[in-house]
Amino acid sequence: MDDEDAAQIKRLVPHSHYQKIHANHVIHMFKPRQFVAAVDAFLLDTTSAGEGARRT
């Protein structure tokens, strides 16, 4: 997905969340820490005060 695709999705789904991570096609393999951090941040932001999203 390029920046134009992301902008189109944002227009169509205004409450969507987009986090760009510069990596090859398999993001979770090439940039695992950034991928997990982005998913964690998304879960904390979209759940009730982050309940259930915190890992121990």
C-alpha positions as a Markdown table, in Angstrom:
| # | Residue | x | y | z |
|---|---|---|---|---|
| 1 | Met | 0.0 | 0.0 | 0.0 |
| 2 | Asp | 1.4 | 3.4 | -0.9 |
| 3 | Asp | 0.7 | 6.8 | 0.5 |
| 4 | Glu | -2.0 | 7.4 | -2.1 |
| 5 | Asp | -3.8 | 4.2 | -1.1 |
| 6 | Ala | -3.6 | 5.1 | 2.6 |
| 7 | Ala | -5.0 | 8.6 | 1.9 |
| 8 | Gln | -7.9 | 7.1 | 0.0 |
| 9 | Ile | -8.7 | 4.7 | 2.8 |
| 10 | Lys | -8.5 | 7.5 | 5.3 |
| 11 | Arg | -11.1 | 9.5 | 3.2 |
| 12 | Leu | -13.4 | 6.4 | 3.0 |
| 13 | Val | -12.9 | 5.4 | 6.6 |
| 14 | Pro | -12.2 | 8.6 | 8.6 |
| 15 | His | -11.9 | 6.9 | 12.0 |
| 16 | Ser | -9.3 | 4.5 | 10.7 |
| 17 | His | -5.7 | 4.4 | 12.0 |
| 18 | Tyr | -2.7 | 4.2 | 9.7 |
| 19 | Gln | 0.9 | 3.6 | 10.9 |
| 20 | Lys | 3.6 | 3.5 | 8.3 |
| 21 | Ile | 6.5 | 1.2 | 9.0 |
| 22 | His | 9.3 | 1.3 | 6.4 |
| 23 | Ala | 10.0 | -2.4 | 5.8 |
| 24 | Asn | 9.8 | -5.1 | 3.2 |
| 25 | His | 6.6 | -6.9 | 2.4 |
| 26 | Val | 6.6 | -9.1 | 5.6 |
| 27 | Ile | 6.6 | -6.3 | 8.2 |
| 28 | His | 6.3 | -8.5 | 11.3 |
| 29 | Met | 9.4 | -10.5 | 10.1 |
| 30 | Phe | 11.7 | -7.6 | 9.1 |
| 31 | Lys | 10.7 | -5.1 | 11.7 |
| 32 | Pro | 9.1 | -7.1 | 14.6 |
| 33 | Arg | 9.7 | -4.6 | 17.4 |
| 34 | Gln | 8.1 | -1.8 | 15.4 |
| 35 | Phe | 5.3 | -4.0 | 14.3 |
| 36 | Val | 4.5 | -5.1 | 17.9 |
| 37 | Ala | 4.8 | -1.5 | 19.2 |
| 38 | Ala | 2.4 | -0.3 | 16.5 |
| 39 | Val | -0.1 | -3.1 | 17.3 |
| 40 | Asp | 0.2 | -2.5 | 21.1 |
| 41 | Ala | -0.3 | 1.3 | 20.6 |
| 42 | Phe | -3.4 | 0.6 | 18.4 |
| 43 | Leu | -4.9 | -1.8 | 21.0 |
| 44 | Leu | -4.2 | 0.6 | 23.9 |
| 45 | Asp | -5.8 | 3.5 | 21.9 |
| 46 | Thr | -8.9 | 1.5 | 20.7 |
| 47 | Thr | -9.8 | -0.4 | 23.9 |
| 48 | Ser | -11.4 | 1.0 | 27.0 |
| 49 | Ala | -8.4 | 2.7 | 28.6 |
| 50 | Gly | -6.2 | -0.1 | 27.3 |
| 51 | Glu | -7.9 | -2.7 | 29.4 |
| 52 | Gly | -7.0 | -6.2 | 28.2 |
| 53 | Ala | -4.4 | -4.9 | 25.8 |
| 54 | Arg | -1.5 | -4.8 | 28.3 |
| 55 | Arg | 1.0 | -7.7 | 28.1 |
| 56 | Thr | 2.8 | -9.0 | 31.1 |
